[in-house]
């Protein structure tokens, strides 16, 4: 499963570094890479962070907890998860860790998932 990560507060390299260094991040089932956007305009960053999740349950838990930790660090209010068919879920940055399994279920049903960290 591939999940695209975006943040208005962190450039792609910083986003990868911060995610991999959050206390919640201990997954070997998620690989974070930079990928060029094919339709990038000159004034926009042509790279995007892609999380490749191999073990869906373990990897998604690590990814979601890491993303929520970054949202809190950036004093963000919300993390927005969007699917290619217009599905959209907004999760508050202080979302309880105990409820992450609910978010994982939603992610599994989506295709072409994008997570925006605000």
Backbone bond lengths (Angstrom), bond angles and torsions (degrees), N, CA, C in turn:
res aa  C-N    CA-C-N  psi(-1)  N-CA   C-N-CA  omega(-1)  CA-C   N-CA-C  phi
1 X - - - 1.444 - - 1.525 108.42 -
2 X 1.334 116.55 134.01 1.457 121.87 176.52 1.515 109.01 -110.55
3 X 1.329 115.69 135.21 1.450 122.42 179.31 1.523 107.46 -128.77
4 X 1.324 116.43 128.51 1.455 121.80 -179.43 1.526 108.99 -91.56
5 X 1.325 116.38 131.36 1.465 122.17 -177.51 1.524 109.88 -113.39
6 X 1.320 115.99 134.34 1.460 121.18 176.77 1.522 108.86 -135.04
7 X 1.323 115.41 149.43 1.451 120.39 178.01 1.518 109.28 -148.86
8 X 1.321 115.62 135.06 1.464 118.42 175.47 1.522 111.34 -79.94
9 X 1.333 116.80 -15.41 1.459 121.32 -176.42 1.525 114.31 -96.44
10 X 1.321 117.75 -20.13 1.462 120.77 -175.51 1.524 110.13 -130.23
11 X 1.344 116.74 135.46 1.462 119.44 172.69 1.527 107.50 -72.31
12 X 1.324 118.54 163.91 1.474 120.32 -174.22 1.523 115.43 -55.23
13 X 1.340 118.26 -42.46 1.469 120.00 -179.91 1.528 111.32 -65.25
14 X 1.321 116.27 -42.33 1.458 120.70 179.15 1.518 110.42 -66.31
15 X 1.333 117.11 -38.86 1.461 121.28 178.70 1.526 110.55 -58.77
16 X 1.319 117.27 -45.86 1.464 121.02 178.01 1.527 110.53 -62.05
17 X 1.325 116.03 -49.01 1.468 119.98 -178.27 1.529 111.49 -59.97
18 X 1.309 117.34 -45.74 1.461 120.74 -178.45 1.527 111.65 -67.16
19 X 1.333 117.27 -41.21 1.465 119.71 178.46 1.517 111.06 -60.94
20 X 1.334 116.20 -47.55 1.461 120.07 -177.42 1.522 112.71 -67.68
21 X 1.330 117.37 -17.18 1.461 120.62 -178.34 1.528 113.94 -108.55
22 X 1.331 117.79 9.38 1.464 118.97 174.53 1.523 108.11 -75.20
23 X 1.329 117.25 148.42 1.470 119.96 -179.52 1.531 112.75 -59.17
24 X 1.321 117.00 -29.48 1.463 120.66 -178.44 1.528 112.69 -75.26
25 X 1.314 116.39 -17.54 1.468 121.07 -173.64 1.514 110.18 -83.38
26 X 1.294 117.00 108.64 1.456 120.37 175.17 1.513 110.37 -144.95
27 X 1.326 114.48 25.80 1.450 118.77 -175.45 1.524 111.76 -92.80
28 X 1.308 114.88 133.07 1.456 120.01 170.85 1.524 109.08 -98.48
29 X 1.327 115.26 8.19 1.456 120.38 -177.73 1.520 112.49 -102.15
30 X 1.344 116.33 7.83 1.452 121.02 177.45 1.520 108.35 -129.43
31 X 1.313 115.73 127.49 1.456 121.06 175.92 1.528 106.98 -112.22
32 X 1.316 117.00 128.97 1.457 121.35 178.32 1.521 108.78 -104.30
33 X 1.325 116.08 127.27 1.462 120.47 -179.30 1.524 109.51 -134.49
34 X 1.329 115.41 159.72 1.455 121.35 172.66 1.514 107.71 -98.21
35 X 1.316 115.89 135.72 1.460 120.31 178.86 1.523 108.15 -132.56
36 X 1.312 116.16 138.91 1.460 121.28 177.28 1.521 109.68 -73.19
37 X 1.315 115.85 138.35 1.459 120.87 174.45 1.525 107.35 -81.70
38 X 1.317 117.85 130.79 1.459 119.02 -178.15 1.522 113.53 -66.79
39 X 1.325 118.20 -31.08 1.461 121.00 -176.10 1.526 112.82 -105.27
40 X 1.309 117.13 27.66 1.469 120.46 -175.27 1.530 111.03 -66.37
41 X 1.307 114.90 137.81 1.454 121.14 175.31 1.514 108.59 -91.89
42 X 1.314 116.52 161.14 1.457 120.42 -176.65 1.526 112.94 -59.32
43 X 1.311 116.99 -38.56 1.459 119.77 -174.48 1.527 113.38 -85.11
44 X 1.310 118.34 -4.07 1.458 122.03 177.14 1.518 110.28 -106.85
45 X 1.308 116.63 153.65 1.456 120.76 177.02 1.525 108.32 -66.13
46 X 1.321 117.70 121.23 1.469 119.67 -176.32 1.528 114.26 -80.18
47 X 1.323 117.54 3.09 1.463 119.57 -179.38 1.521 110.26 -114.90
48 X 1.313 114.30 151.89 1.461 120.80 177.99 1.524 107.74 -137.38
49 X 1.315 116.02 149.99 1.464 120.84 177.60 1.521 107.98 -87.10
50 X 1.319 115.46 130.60 1.454 121.34 177.72 1.521 108.16 -118.39
51 X 1.320 115.96 127.15 1.466 121.50 174.87 1.519 107.27 -98.52
52 X 1.312 116.16 119.80 1.460 121.07 177.01 1.525 106.53 -100.81
53 X 1.321 115.35 112.54 1.460 122.16 -175.08 1.521 108.77 -100.85
54 X 1.338 116.18 117.81 1.470 119.31 -177.56 1.523 112.63 -95.16
55 X 1.311 118.15 -44.89 1.465 121.18 176.75 1.516 106.13 -103.04
56 X 1.314 116.35 99.34 1.452 121.50 -166.49 1.517 113.69 -52.20
57 X 1.299 120.05 -50.91 1.463 121.00 -175.50 1.523 111.83 -64.57
58 X 1.315 117.17 -55.70 1.456 121.44 -177.95 1.524 111.14 -64.94
59 X 1.322 116.18 -43.60 1.457 120.51 -178.06 1.510 113.11 -65.71
60 X 1.320 117.08 -42.62 1.463 120.05 179.78 1.522 111.59 -65.76
61 X 1.313 117.20 -39.62 1.470 120.09 178.23 1.524 110.03 -59.65
62 X 1.321 117.31 -47.53 1.469 121.36 179.89 1.518 110.88 -63.07
63 X 1.323 117.00 -43.41 1.456 121.08 -178.38 1.532 111.10 -64.73
64 X 1.306 117.44 -47.09 1.462 121.08 -177.62 1.532 111.02 -65.88
65 X 1.317 117.72 -44.97 1.469 119.21 179.35 1.533 110.59 -64.29
66 X 1.325 116.67 -37.97 1.468 120.21 177.62 1.518 112.00 -65.01
67 X 1.321 116.72 -43.29 1.465 121.61 179.40 1.532 110.38 -64.40
68 X 1.323 117.59 -42.77 1.466 120.55 178.37 1.530 110.90 -63.81
69 X 1.324 117.14 -38.29 1.466 120.84 177.80 1.529 110.54 -63.69
70 X 1.336 117.02 -39.95 1.461 120.15 178.13 1.519 111.63 -67.03
71 X 1.316 116.88 -38.90 1.464 120.27 178.23 1.522 110.12 -61.62
72 X 1.329 116.72 -41.56 1.467 120.31 177.59 1.528 110.82 -64.77
73 X 1.339 115.91 -43.69 1.465 120.47 -179.39 1.520 111.07 -60.69
74 X 1.311 116.53 -38.58 1.463 121.26 -178.65 1.523 111.52 -82.57
75 X 1.328 116.33 7.11 1.461 122.74 -176.74 1.522 110.73 59.75
76 X 1.325 114.65 31.01 1.455 120.46 179.22 1.515 111.53 -77.32
77 X 1.281 115.42 161.28 1.448 121.27 -178.84 1.518 112.78 -103.60
78 X 1.339 115.91 -26.79 1.457 118.05 -169.75 1.521 111.27 -152.87
79 X 1.327 114.55 152.10 1.459 123.38 170.40 1.526 105.24 -116.26
80 X 1.326 116.32 129.29 1.467 120.39 -178.20 1.520 108.84 -110.48
81 X 1.322 115.61 126.30 1.463 122.37 177.79 1.514 107.14 -110.40
82 X 1.349 116.53 126.60 1.452 120.94 -178.85 1.523 110.31 -128.21
83 X 1.331 115.68 141.08 1.450 122.54 174.72 1.516 110.00 -103.34
84 X 1.322 116.31 166.88 1.458 120.03 -176.38 1.525 113.05 -67.17
85 X 1.306 118.04 -21.93 1.467 120.98 -178.29 1.526 111.96 -94.99
86 X 1.317 117.21 17.74 1.447 121.30 176.35 1.519 115.13 90.12
87 X 1.346 117.72 -0.46 1.459 118.84 176.39 1.534 107.82 -62.56
88 X 1.317 114.89 142.61 1.472 119.21 -177.23 1.520 108.81 -146.59
89 X 1.338 115.06 131.43 1.456 121.51 177.22 1.520 107.39 -130.42
90 X 1.331 116.29 129.31 1.460 121.10 175.74 1.519 108.43 -107.21
91 X 1.328 115.66 127.85 1.457 121.36 -178.52 1.522 107.80 -118.62
92 X 1.315 118.58 126.01 1.471 119.67 176.42 1.527 110.33 -63.98
93 X 1.324 115.86 147.97 1.460 120.95 -178.49 1.524 112.47 -60.51
94 X 1.324 116.92 -24.76 1.459 119.94 179.61 1.534 112.23 -98.07
95 X 1.316 116.35 27.51 1.462 122.53 -179.72 1.533 109.88 -58.74
96 X 1.328 118.09 133.79 1.473 120.27 -177.49 1.533 112.34 -64.45
97 X 1.307 115.87 132.83 1.467 122.36 179.51 1.530 110.70 -57.08
98 X 1.318 116.76 -32.92 1.470 120.88 -177.94 1.532 112.49 -64.06
99 X 1.325 117.33 -19.57 1.467 120.52 -176.80 1.532 113.27 -101.03
100 X 1.323 117.02 8.55 1.463 120.05 -176.56 1.536 112.12 -62.61
101 X 1.315 117.81 -30.44 1.476 120.88 179.20 1.529 110.73 -57.87
102 X 1.337 117.66 -33.85 1.463 121.45 178.08 1.532 110.34 -63.91
103 X 1.319 116.58 -41.13 1.459 121.58 178.95 1.527 110.07 -66.68
104 X 1.321 116.46 -39.79 1.466 120.95 178.72 1.526 110.91 -59.09
105 X 1.326 117.20 -41.33 1.467 120.98 179.37 1.524 110.67 -60.32
106 X 1.321 116.48 -42.55 1.468 121.04 179.34 1.528 109.78 -64.29
107 X 1.330 116.98 -44.71 1.470 120.91 -179.62 1.529 112.17 -61.36
108 X 1.309 117.12 -39.09 1.466 120.76 -179.16 1.527 112.00 -62.89
109 X 1.322 116.56 -29.11 1.465 120.68 -178.83 1.522 112.71 -82.84
110 X 1.310 117.49 -14.75 1.465 121.65 -177.62 1.519 111.24 -92.05
111 X 1.324 114.44 154.96 1.458 121.06 171.95 1.525 107.00 -120.71
112 X 1.326 116.51 151.94 1.472 121.47 -178.25 1.518 110.18 51.28
113 X 1.293 116.55 62.88 1.464 123.02 -175.89 1.538 110.33 -82.35
114 X 1.332 115.37 135.19 1.458 122.39 173.19 1.522 107.97 -122.42
115 X 1.318 116.48 132.78 1.462 121.64 176.05 1.520 107.91 -115.03
116 X 1.331 115.23 121.00 1.470 122.04 176.26 1.517 108.74 -103.31
117 X 1.331 116.15 126.59 1.456 121.43 179.04 1.527 107.51 -100.48
118 X 1.319 116.55 113.62 1.478 121.38 -179.18 1.507 110.35 -110.57
